[in-house]
Amino acid sequence: MKGENKMKGKLEEIISKARYADDTSKYTVKYRDLEEYPEIGLERFIHAYDDFGEPIEIPLHRIVQIKKEGIVVRQKIGWTNQ
């Protein structure tokens, strides 16, 4: 899917820029987790762990929104704030 690849590319660009050229503490990520949409700091998102302390990777297609200092910098098309 062409649009999804563009979204992943843009997300990767934002995350990379935040990690290497900015301050990750300024960013939050909202993602789909079953029927919930938790919002966590980008640093925690990058270094996510399960209940047993094992590292997990949250797929980029689950990200619905990224904010920098409370301002939306990227939002999934068709997603409404829940």
C-alpha positions in Angstrom: 0.0 0.0 0.0 1.6 3.1 -1.2 0.1 5.6 1.3 1.1 3.3 4.3 4.7 3.3 3.1 4.8 7.1 3.0 3.4 7.2 6.5 6.0 4.8 7.8 8.7 6.8 6.1 7.5 10.0 7.6 7.2 8.4 11.1 10.7 7.0 10.9 11.9 10.4 9.9 10.2 12.1 12.8 11.4 9.5 15.3 15.0 9.7 13.9 15.0 13.5 14.0 13.7 13.4 17.6 16.4 10.9 18.7 19.4 12.4 17.0 18.7 16.1 16.4 16.2 17.1 19.1 15.1 16.1 22.6 13.0 12.9 22.8 11.4 14.2 26.1 9.5 16.8 24.0 7.6 14.1 22.1 4.7 11.8 22.9 3.4 8.9 20.9 -0.2 7.6 20.9 -0.7 4.1 19.5 -3.3 1.4 19.2 -3.1 -1.3 21.8 -6.1 -3.6 21.3 -9.1 -1.3 21.9 -7.1 1.4 23.8 -4.9 4.3 22.7 -2.2 4.9 25.3 -0.1 8.0 25.0 3.5 7.7 26.2 6.8 9.5 25.9 8.8 8.8 22.8 11.8 7.5 24.8 9.5 5.0 26.6 8.1 4.0 23.2 11.5 3.4 21.8 12.6 1.3 24.8 9.3 -0.5 25.5 9.3 -3.6 27.7 6.6 -6.2 28.4 5.5 -7.3 31.9 8.4 -9.7 32.2 11.1 -7.1 31.4 11.6 -8.3 27.9 12.1 -5.7 25.1 9.2 -5.4 22.7 8.8 -3.5 19.4 5.6 -1.7 18.8 5.0 -1.7 15.0 4.9 1.7 13.4 1.5 1.0 11.8 0.0 1.1 15.3 1.1 4.7 15.8 -1.9 7.0 15.4 -0.4 10.3 16.5 2.9 12.0 17.4 3.0 15.3 19.4 5.9 17.6 20.1 5.4 19.8 23.2 1.6 19.1 22.9 1.3 20.0 19.3 0.4 17.3 16.8 3.2 16.8 14.3 1.8 13.7 12.6 -1.5 12.0 12.7 -2.8 8.9 10.9 -5.2 9.8 8.1 -8.8 9.0 9.1 -8.0 8.7 12.8 -10.2 10.8 15.2 -8.9 11.7 18.6 -10.3 9.1 21.0 
